[in-house]
Amino acid sequence: MMTNKSVFFNTFFNELNQQEISYCVMNGYENYPNIIGSDIDIIVDSYNKFALILDLLADKLDYMIIQKLEHKYKVANFFIAKEFESKIEILSLDIYEHYLVEDRILFDSEYFLKDKQQHKNFFIPNNKNECLYYFIKKVIKQDIESNFDVLFNKYDDHIKFEYFFKNSANAIKRSFDSKDKVFFSINKKVLREEILDTIKSSKYLKVLESIRVLKRVFRPTGLIISILGPDGSGKSTIIEELKKRELPFRRIDYFHLKPRLLGAKGDGQPVINPHAKKPYKGLLSYVKLFHFFLDYIIGFLILILPLKIKSSLIIFDRYYDDILVDPKRFRYAGSLMIAKLIRFFLPKPELYFILTTDAQVIYARKQEVVFEELERQINVYNSLVDGQKYIHIDVDKDIGDIVNEIEIIICKKLNERF
């Protein structure tokens, strides 16, 4: 069945064909475009040319380039997105000019592109080349056991294994001919080492890889967001649903309120009566504030920034701003002016999502503070909204629609980087 994602896929590849881009979809394509799993592996004749064409196609086809995660030199995961009826669809394109492993080029694009063949409305390698590539890839990743049947079905007795295996080529051919699974299972580590011993590493590629890593440190591809709102606004439910979505990051990391590098880690349980304890008196309030300050500063340097470099979506459930909205919750009785001054010096997320709606709706869900206090908190939260960094989300609707809205805003924020 054709979906919006299928339509997006077809439009994209039809345009690639018209632009005469030389490419191959490398594997997992059998059910495209009706079923699109994770990454679409594509080898291209020129990585730089493809990146330029991608920019042009984004304008022409009205989609967004939202992320580029560079794995290695001229190897990157591009995420492109398009909005369909208030829902975002994302295509994850794993683009490479060569198959690179530990500073070794195992395959270049020419190997596949010179004998490519058409499949539906896109191009794939011929069976012989695909089988060899698939086999080498599985040996490198050491997960060959789960793919025996696929490998044997794709096998072509004209495949030349000698380029990768100085010693085992004939044994590999015999094992494919006899469908001997045991040979591959017990020799997978030896086969991997033989590949790396046969194909020599390149010092030039090592230098280029070092430059790539350095660029990633200065231009991290992760994103930090905060979910703010009173008790009953659905923060936890929305965060859990957001984690399940197809997001353009390598990982998701969750923090409650602050990095928690200093002091107690917290048990993750909801606070039932947030105003039960008395505020700290005098100097203790400022000690509490200073502890928050140190945790944010040191925590960002040691925990958060490394995660951002690792292409994580970093989600904060609450943030320092909650002290200004509800100081009683944190037992803070000091000056709000000082608390606001401290906030000025703290590292901040790129996006804050302010979850509010009519106080009657939220109060019907939870009555952890009196109604008048809830109204006051909602007004203060709404006063933070600026439509740029602090985004209001009306939570009086279906959870799926709320998360769709947040996902679209995240994608648009990522698109601003390009």
VENTA-V212938 format. One line per field, one symbol per residue. phi: phi as a letter, one per 30 degrees, with the letter a starting at -180 (. if undefined). psi: psi as a letter, one per 20 degrees, with the letter a starting at -180 (. if undefined). burial: + if it has 24 or more other ideal C-beta (glycine too) atoms within 12 Angstrom, else -. A space follows every 50 residues. Layout:
phi = ???
psi = ???
burial = ???
This chain:
phi = .dcedddeeddddddedddhddabddaicecdcdbcdcdcdbcbdbdddd dddedddeddchbcdcabcddbdhbaccccbbcbhibccbcccccbcacc bhibddbcdeecddbdbdbhcbcbddedddddeddddddddibdedbedd dddddbdcdcdddcbdcceddddddddchdddedddcdddddddedddcd dcddddddddddddddddbdcdbcbbccldejdjedddddddddddcdbd abbcbcibeidciddiciddddbdcddddddhdddddedddeeddddddd dccddeddddicdcccdiaeeddddbddechcbddddddddeeecddbdd bccccbaeeddddddbbdbdedddedddddeddddbiccccdbdcdaded dddedddddddddddddc
psi = pprhhggggggghhhgghilporpohrjihjqjhooddqopppqhogggg hghggghgggjlrpoiqooogapkoqoppqqppolkpppppooopqiqop plkpohqrhhghhhkrqpockrqrrrgghgggggggghggikkhhikggg ghhippiipoihhhohhjghhgghhghjlnhgghgijhgggghhghhgoq qphghgghhhgggghhgimqjrppqpoqqrpiikggggghhhhirnqlrh rppppogrhkhpaqhqjjqqognijhqqqqqchhghggghggggggghhg ghggghhhhjlqoopporahhhhhgmhhhjkpjaphggghgghhiqqqrh ppoooraphhghhhgplirqghhgggggggghihpiifhoppoojlrqgg hghgggggggghghhih.
burial = ---++--++++++-++----+++++++++--++--+--+++++++-+--+ +-++--++--+-+++++++++++++++++++++---++++++++++++++ +--++++++-+++--+-----++++++-++++++++++++---+--++-- +--+++--+-+--++--+---+--++------++--++--++-++--++- ----+---+--+---+---++++++++++++++++++++-+++-++++++ -+++++++++----------+--+----------+--++-+++++++-++ --+++-++++++++++++++++++++++++++++----+--++--++-++ +++++++-+--++-++-++---++--++-+++-++---+++++++---+- -++++++++++++++--+
